[in-house]
Amino acid sequence: MKKSIFLSIIALCAVFLINVFIFNSKAISEIKAEPSPNMCLLEEMLKTHPYPPIIEIEALVSGIKTINGCAKICTICADACVGEKDETLTRCIRLNQDCADICETTGRLLSRQTETDVDILRSQLQACVVACRDCGEECKMHAEKYEHCRICADICFQCEEVCNNLLAALPQ
């Protein structure tokens, strides 16, 4: 009986040590800032496309990631603003929703490589610059009172810069 309890304790200790090793291995890989699986798949997918991207692939992948992230943050910020029940946030909510929609569309257009119409893409990126700038400025006005607005303003200004960089990288 004592021997079976002893073996059970050893087995539990072994399982514990294995789990600690696995957890630490994952933590170490996260510290090394390895790209997320989605990022690798996005780049891999673009590389397998029969049409080469019109923008350098690393800039394109980074741009899509930032733009899609901005769309999600704006959606969350709009929802948080609604939850605040503060009438002074009405314009902020509207601009967050507009920015989210424009960013979503921009991300989709950037993801398409077949027969890219550069004029349409340029116009969409320009719209994204304006939406991000306006949304960022509005959120910045509420940033001292609402942390979600501060976070949203930050990503909007980052996205504005990314879109300007992508515009500069487009062929004439």
C-alpha positions, 0 to 999 in steps of 0.5 A: 500500500505504501509503495503504491502511494509512493509510486503515485506521488512520483507519477504526479511529480513527473507529470508536474515537471513535464508540464512545467517544462512545456510551459517554460518552453512556450514562455521562452518561445514567446520571449524570443518574439517569434511571429504568431502563427497567423502572421506566418500563414498570411505571409506564406499565403501571399508568397504562394499567390500566382500574382506577386504583390505590388508592395514589398511582402514584409511591408504588406504583411505588417500593414495588413496586420496593423490595419486589421488590428486598428479595425478591431480596436476601433470596434471595441472602443466604439462598444466601450463608448456606448457602455460609458453612457456618456453623450459626449462620446457620440461623435467618437462612437461614429468615427470609431465605427467608420474607421473600423469599416474603412480599415476592414475594407482596406485590409481586404483590398490589400490582401487581394493580389490578382489584377490590383487596381492601383488607383482604387487601392490608393483611394482606399488607403487615402480614405484609411489615412483620413479615417484613422487621423479623424478617429485618433484625434477624436479619441485623443480628446477623451483619452484622459477620461477613458483609457479605451480612447487612449489606446484607440487613439494610439493605434489609429495614429500608428495605422495612419502612418502605416497607410501613408507608408503603403501609399508611398510604396505603391507604384505610380 
